[in-house]
Amino acid sequence: MAQRRLPSLNALVAFEAAARLGRMTLAAEELSVTHGAISRQVRHLETVLGIRLFEGPKNALRLTEAGRTLLSHLTTGFDHIETGIRAVADEEEGALDVSCTGTFSMRWLIPRLYRFQELYPGIEVRLSASHAPVDFTRHRYEVAIRLTEHLLPPEAPSTTLFAESVGPVLSPALAARLHLAEPRDLAQAPLLHTVTRPYAWSDWIDRAASSAFALAGTEYEHFYYMLEAAVGGLGVGIAPWQLVIDDIRAGRLVAPFGFVGSGMDYVAVRRPRRSRKAQAFCTWLAQEAGKTPLPLPMPMRMSPAT
């Protein structure tokens, strides 16, 4: 293999930071060095390469065409290096990338996340939203929280958080107007649907109602839009207990027919390698899930016919 012929790594890092941030003073702050050190490294790099990377007056430097080309390659390269380091490092502190659905983040995880930060102030949890199947080979997250509607990587350690239970929810004001006594009364109510769970209502009817009824209603692109519509009195949504606990406790939503199991679980899956940060987070998730109250049961008089 041919020997690599690269300029000083310090010079490349200094140039990339200055070019990416647009100012050498900002690069100096990011790298914890002086402005003069950044300038010297950039000048050294220009000398080695035999080109100008910046042009213009000192107080308004701008990248040359060569500088822009080099920046694009360096940024991509440093991103790959960082990803590789994160893939093998087992650090107690630092960033921890966590993937879960946006609704789960907003309705359950974020309201409780401050307790994890109190226990582990050195770990920065960075959330990203997705409900796609877990794929650690294509994504950088270290922990994924999903429903077991998808197959999970068999080699990845998983932690079951809680079983999902679902039920109809609506605002107290709308409930007072509709006078819902039996599940079949929902046939006269404005129903709310979501693109991400198109069969939620029919699945609930199969498990909880004694007879089917029409499911026409308004469809929302995202689950949290549908929940906000329910809070706003626009109709009756079908929702998991764990995602509406706080709304029910605060009186923003009511659940006239309680909740029944959906047959799926919420699980936390982490990369199949040792990671103290990921393990600490999954352990905390399990403890927090254990504190989550059990769902409101479906009233006996509403039980489906057997």
Residue pairs with C-beta under 8 A, 6 or more apart in sequence:
6 12
7 44
7 45
7 48
7 49
8 41
8 44
8 45
8 48
10 41
11 41
11 42
11 44
11 45
11 48
12 45
12 74
13 31
13 41
13 78
14 27
14 31
14 33
14 37
14 38
14 41
14 42
14 45
15 41
15 42
15 45
15 53
15 67
15 70
15 71
15 74
16 71
16 74
16 75
16 78
17 26
17 27
17 30
17 31
17 38
18 24
18 26
18 27
18 38
18 42
18 54
19 53
19 54
19 63
19 67
19 68
19 70
19 71
19 74
20 27
20 71
20 75
21 27
21 30
23 61
24 35
24 38
24 39
24 42
24 61
25 35
27 38
28 34
28 35
28 37
28 38
31 38
42 53
42 54
45 53
46 52
46 53
49 66
51 64
51 66
52 64
52 66
52 67
53 63
53 64
53 66
53 67
53 70
54 61
54 62
54 63
54 64
54 67
55 61
55 62
55 63
55 64
56 62
63 71
83 140
86 140
86 142
87 273
88 273
90 274
90 275
90 276
91 276
91 277
92 122
92 123
92 276
92 277
93 120
93 122
93 123
93 277
94 122
94 123
94 124
94 277
95 123
95 124
95 126
96 123
96 124
96 125
96 126
96 142
96 143
96 277
96 278
96 281
97 126
97 128
97 140
97 141
97 142
97 143
98 125
98 126
98 127
98 128
98 141
98 142
98 143
98 144
98 145
98 281
99 127
99 128
99 129
99 130
99 134
99 139
99 141
99 143
99 144
99 145
100 109
100 127
100 129
100 130
100 144
100 145
100 146
101 129
101 130
101 131
101 145
101 146
101 223
102 129
102 222
102 223
102 224
103 222
103 223
103 224
103 227
103 243
104 145
104 242
104 243
104 266
105 127
105 129
106 224
107 224
107 227
107 242
107 243
107 244
107 246
107 247
108 242
108 243
108 245
109 127
109 145
110 127
111 246
112 288
113 125
115 284
115 288
116 123
116 125
116 281
116 284
116 288
117 123
117 125
119 284
120 277
120 280
120 281
120 284
123 277
123 280
123 281
125 281
128 141
130 139
130 144
131 146
131 147
131 196
132 150
133 146
133 150
133 151
134 144
134 146
134 150
134 152
134 153
134 156
134 269
135 153
136 144
136 153
136 156
136 271
136 272
142 270
142 271
142 275
142 277
142 278
143 268
143 269
143 270
143 271
143 278
143 281
143 282
144 268
144 269
144 270
145 161
145 266
145 267
145 268
145 269
145 285
146 152
146 266
146 267
146 269
147 164
147 264
147 265
147 266
147 267
148 264
148 265
148 266
148 267
149 264
152 158
152 267
152 269
153 269
153 272
155 272
156 269
156 270
156 271
156 272
157 269
157 270
157 272
157 282
158 267
158 268
158 269
158 270
159 267
159 268
159 269
159 282
159 283
159 285
159 286
160 265
160 266
160 267
160 286
161 265
161 266
161 267
161 268
161 285
161 286
161 289
162 242
162 265
162 266
162 289
162 292
163 261
163 262
163 264
163 265
163 266
164 240
164 241
164 242
164 261
164 262
164 263
164 264
164 265
164 266
165 240
165 241
165 242
165 259
165 260
165 261
165 262
165 295
166 200
166 203
166 204
166 238
166 239
166 240
166 241
166 259
166 260
166 262
167 204
167 208
167 238
167 239
167 241
167 255
167 257
167 258
167 259
167 260
167 295
167 296
167 298
168 183
168 186
168 204
168 236
168 237
168 238
168 239
168 255
168 256
168 257
169 227
169 230
169 236
169 237
169 238
169 239
169 244
169 247
169 248
169 253
169 254
169 255
170 178
170 189
170 230
170 233
170 235
170 236
170 237
170 253
170 254
170 256
171 230
171 231
171 232
171 233
171 252
171 253
171 254
172 251
172 253
172 254
173 233
174 233
174 235
174 236
175 254
175 256
178 185
178 188
178 189
178 236
179 185
180 186
180 189
180 256
180 257
182 302
183 205
183 208
183 209
183 210
183 213
183 257
183 302
184 209
184 210
184 211
184 213
186 213
186 236
187 213
187 214
189 235
189 236
190 217
190 218
190 234
190 235
190 236
191 201
191 215
191 216
191 217
191 218
191 235
191 236
191 237
192 217
192 218
192 220
192 226
192 229
192 230
192 234
192 235
192 236
192 237
192 238
193 200
193 201
193 215
193 217
193 218
193 219
193 220
193 226
194 200
194 219
194 220
194 221
194 222
194 223
194 225
194 226
194 237
195 219
195 220
195 221
195 222
196 222
196 223
197 223
197 238
200 238
201 215
201 238
202 215
203 262
204 238
204 260
205 212
205 213
207 260
207 261
207 262
207 304
208 257
208 260
208 298
208 302
208 303
208 304
209 304
210 304
210 305
217 235
218 229
218 234
218 235
220 226
220 229
223 243
226 237
226 239
227 237
227 239
227 243
227 244
227 247
229 235
229 237
230 236
230 237
230 239
230 253
231 247
231 252
231 253
240 259
240 262
241 255
241 259
241 295
241 296
242 266
242 292
242 295
244 253
244 255
245 292
245 293
247 253
248 254
248 255
248 296
255 296
257 298
257 299
257 302
258 295
258 296
258 297
258 298
258 299
258 302
259 295
259 296
259 297
259 298
260 298
266 289
268 281
268 282
268 285
268 286
270 278
270 279
270 281
270 282
271 278
